[in-house]
Amino acid sequence: MMHNEIVRGFSKLSEEDKRNFIASLCKESSHAEERFEQFLMVDETERSHFLDLSENTISSFHTPYGIAPNVMVDGKVYHVPMAIEESSVVAAASHSARFWADRGGFSVTKVSTVKLGHVYFRWFGDPGYIWERWHLLKLFLLERLKKMTSNMVRRGGGILSLELLDACDTAEQLYKLELKVETINSMGANFINTCLEDMAEALDLFFAVDNDPEGKKCQVAMAILSNYTPECTVTVDASCNIDDFKPIAERLPVGMFADKMQLAYQIAQNDPSRAVTHNKGIMNGVDAVLMATGNDYRAAESAAHAFAARDGRYRSLSWCTMNNDTLSFGLTIPLAVGTVGGITNLHPLARLSLEILGNPTAKELMGIVASVGLASNFAAIRSLITTGIQKGHMRLHLSNILNMLNVDSRLREEAESWFVNRKVSFNAVKHFLHERSA
């Protein structure tokens, strides 16, 4: 089989045939079939559920699953699961979390969970007509939605509002219905999309029943939830006296440490080239917890970066302020998360992650995720203004390099000792090993 040949009917092959076919492409790796099979679950039931989560699954891709202990949020201590492969992220978040736990931890100062969805459609008739009929159309749509939203309403959620908006600045004769929804502990994507598609179907029905004198003038373009959730946000903060930074200021005077901290956040607030990396440091923590709890980190990434640019310029999501020798840090981030339904019920580690956290509500999980994000952010900025980002990162990366080079335990101990106060790089490690084996 050549790599540039089209394969037909791949999805109809059995799991084993798919795996064997792909293994045949791995010319440089022996026993590829066994490698793929090695990472599948042993339990047949769990394995079947896992394989059904996605299309054309032939194996599972393992990511390190670690714990950031001692994350204190609103006075409650959590030991937070994080799924991430990047060296130092869990260690940095853990160190930062412990520092803040000893000083009261993180506080959730604001949380909201309103989610959005839209039906886009073109109206080719008299614009005045649709506005005239909007009141009746709105009642018709909301009445149709009652049946499918009844269970959500019983849990305390449901439709919050429905509005008709002019979108003609995007395209001629374009309008949209905007649905605002509360989904309680569910992320709610499927629920919202089901409601929106029913509304789209109902538009044609309404104008047919309404005996529209203009004829068929409504053309639905699409019905889809929005992952931009500026009303589904959480704000967390933490603060302490600048003297508390003495143990982590790396011999900097605490006044200088505080000043450099403020400057770093000010730069990220105003320089997009810095803000992107600043926010990436936040998302290191956020994404890792979302992954571990079976939540959609891609949606969170999209929402966060759109939110960071909401005033037309890309800025940092977090901030730092000084008041009477008290340095405060805060973060506001959009987070649409769920603790019931979807993959959280199907993935065994996602279920365990939520159990580790005490089976939190969606709002509680939002606070936990944001707190880990702020902890990761604080740790990164502290490194940047003191020793530099590479010292801690590369020290942990040393282990990866030694594994890559298949170093035995004796040489590993020597290398770890040698590089305690030296810069780590792949070439430096190779040179050290060469010298030791000469």
HELIX and SHEET records of a PDB file:
HELIX    1   1 PHE A   10  LYS A   12  5                                   3    
HELIX    2   2 GLU A   15  ALA A   23  1                                   9    
HELIX    3   3 ALA A   32  GLN A   38  1                                   7    
HELIX    4   4 GLU A   44  LEU A   51  1                                   8    
HELIX    5   5 VAL A   89  ALA A  101  1                                  13    
HELIX    6   6 PRO A  127  ARG A  154  1                                  28    
HELIX    7   7 ALA A  189  VAL A  209  1                                  21    
HELIX    8   8 ILE A  242  ILE A  248  5                                   7    
HELIX    9   9 VAL A  254  ASN A  270  1                                  17    
HELIX   10  10 PRO A  272  ALA A  292  1                                  21    
HELIX   11  11 TYR A  297  ALA A  308  1                                  12    
HELIX   12  12 ILE A  343  LEU A  346  1                                   4    
HELIX   13  13 PRO A  348  ILE A  356  1                                   9    
HELIX   14  14 ALA A  362  ILE A  385  1                                  24    
HELIX   15  15 ILE A  389  MET A  404  1                                  16    
HELIX   16  16 SER A  409  TRP A  418  1                                  10    
HELIX   17  17 PHE A  426  SER A  437  1                                  12    
SHEET    1   A 2 TYR A  65  VAL A  73  0                                        
SHEET    2   A 2 LYS A  76  ALA A  83 -1                                        
SHEET    1   B 4 SER A 107  VAL A 111  0                                        
SHEET    2   B 4 THR A 233  ASN A 241 -1                                        
SHEET    3   B 4 THR A 326  PRO A 334 -1                                        
SHEET    4   B 4 SER A 318  ASN A 323 -1                                        
SHEET    1   C 4 GLY A 158  ASP A 166  0                                        
SHEET    2   C 4 LEU A 174  GLU A 182 -1                                        
SHEET    3   C 4 VAL A 114  TRP A 123 -1                                        
SHEET    4   C 4 CYS A 218  SER A 226 -1                                        
END                                                                             
